[in-house]
Amino acid sequence: GYYVSDLNAIRNVTPAGVVTTVAGIPGVTGDIDGIRGVGLLRDPRSIVFDPAAQTLFIADGTRIRTMAPDGTLRTLV
């Protein structure tokens, strides 16, 4: 699938068109680290996926965040 940023959330879109929220909560703004459904994003603009580490790197406002394979959001910088 493909990852896209969408209104305070990161979504995964499958080739069949199925959309799943994988980070953040759509329409809810925040800077909270945590598990999927708890961690919040403020302004996700750019995303890069590292397939070797299975980690998503997110430019979120003035922060760099990661999303681990288990769905946990964490602030790096």
Secondary structure, DSSP 8 states (H G I E B T S, - for coil): -EEEE-SSEEEEE-TT--EEEEEEBTTB-----BSTTT---S-EEEEEEETTTTEEEEEETTEEEEE-TT--EEE--
